[in-house]
Amino acid sequence: MNKQTIEKEKRIAFALVLVVSTFLGAVGQLFFKIGVSSSLIGAIEFIIAGFVVYGISTLMYFYVLGRTHLSWAYSFGGLSYIFTAMLAFSVLGEAIPTMRWIGVIVIVVGVALIGAS
């Protein structure tokens, strides 16, 4: 393999780690929301789970950040808006207005452009 191919494969692997990291961050936020909005006795478990999942997300982000450019890695954080909207809609049953979905689509395009650069 040549150097360009190796670099491209690394970038793809880092991008996948960042997507998973961002998704886990959104799941952590979902757990926080459930925990603080619940009158259930088990609410504290959701909050603790949120910290654990969010912590794993942060460690994954640190791993990539130490190996690539900040300006590239940080742009993947925009995916959190997408994942959070999808989770709020599907898990919490929140209504997402059309303008918010349009904003999410704009973010998707922006992250794709930055990720491809």
C-alpha positions, 0 to 999 in steps of 0.5 A: 500500500502506498502512503496516500492509501494508508492515510485515506484508510486512517481518515476513514477509521477516524471518521467512523470513531468520531461518528460512534463517539458523537452518537454515544454522546447523544445517547448520554444526553438522552439518558440525562434527559430521562433521568432528570425528567423522571420521577422514577426511583431508577432515575439516578441509574439513567443519570449514571448511565449518561455519565458512563456513556458520555465518558466513553464518547469523550475518551473516543474523541480524545483518541482521535483528537490526538491523532488528527487535526482539531478543525477536522475532528471538531466538525463531527460534533455537528452530528450530535444535533442530528443524533439528538433530534433522531433520538428525541423523536424516536425514543422520547416522542418529541415533535420536531418542527420542519424548520428544525429538520431542515437545519439538521439537513444543512448540518449533515451537508456541512459535516459531509463537506468538512469530512471530505476535505 
